Amino acid sequence: MPTPKLPFTSQLRTDFSLNKGSKTLLTSVQVWPWQRVNGLSQGIILLYSWNFVNTV
């Protein structure tokens, strides 16, 4: 088995051969931005609560 130049496409091919490629692709596309948004919102909430505690 030759080494692929793009590991992402080989991973997609492997997933499609396992008959769950579309599901894996959808989850990978949906999960990445939501993790960033959740981390950002949690950081903002922590910052606001910290400021509130300091002012009170």
C-alpha positions as CSV (number, residue, x, y, z in Angstrom):
1,M,0.0,0.0,0.0
2,P,1.7,3.2,-1.1
3,T,1.8,6.2,1.2
4,P,-0.9,8.8,0.3
5,K,0.1,12.4,-0.2
6,L,-3.1,13.6,1.4
7,P,-4.0,11.7,4.6
8,F,-7.4,13.4,4.7
9,T,-8.5,12.0,1.4
10,S,-7.2,8.5,2.3
11,Q,-9.2,8.8,5.6
12,L,-12.3,9.7,3.7
13,R,-11.8,6.8,1.4
14,T,-11.3,4.5,4.3
15,D,-14.5,5.8,5.9
16,F,-16.5,5.5,2.7
17,S,-15.3,1.9,2.3
18,L,-16.6,1.3,5.9
19,N,-19.9,2.7,4.6
20,K,-20.0,5.6,7.1
21,G,-18.1,8.3,5.2
22,S,-21.0,10.8,4.9
23,K,-21.7,10.5,8.6
24,T,-18.1,10.9,9.5
25,L,-17.7,13.9,7.2
26,L,-20.9,15.5,8.5
27,T,-19.8,15.1,12.1
28,S,-16.3,16.4,11.5
29,V,-17.7,19.4,9.7
30,Q,-20.2,20.1,12.4
31,V,-18.0,19.4,15.4
32,W,-15.0,21.6,14.6
33,P,-16.8,25.1,14.6
34,W,-19.0,24.2,17.5
35,Q,-16.0,23.3,19.7
36,R,-14.5,26.7,18.9
37,V,-17.7,28.6,19.6
38,N,-18.3,26.7,22.8
39,G,-14.8,27.4,24.1
40,L,-15.1,31.1,23.1
41,S,-18.5,31.5,24.9
42,Q,-17.2,29.7,28.0
43,G,-14.2,32.1,28.1
44,I,-16.5,35.1,27.8
45,I,-18.8,33.9,30.5
46,L,-15.8,33.2,32.8
47,L,-14.4,36.7,32.0
48,Y,-17.8,38.4,32.8
49,S,-18.3,36.4,36.1
50,W,-14.7,37.2,37.1
51,N,-15.3,41.0,36.5
52,F,-18.6,40.8,38.4
53,V,-17.0,39.1,41.4
54,N,-14.2,41.7,41.4
55,T,-16.6,44.7,41.2
56,V,-18.8,43.3,44.0
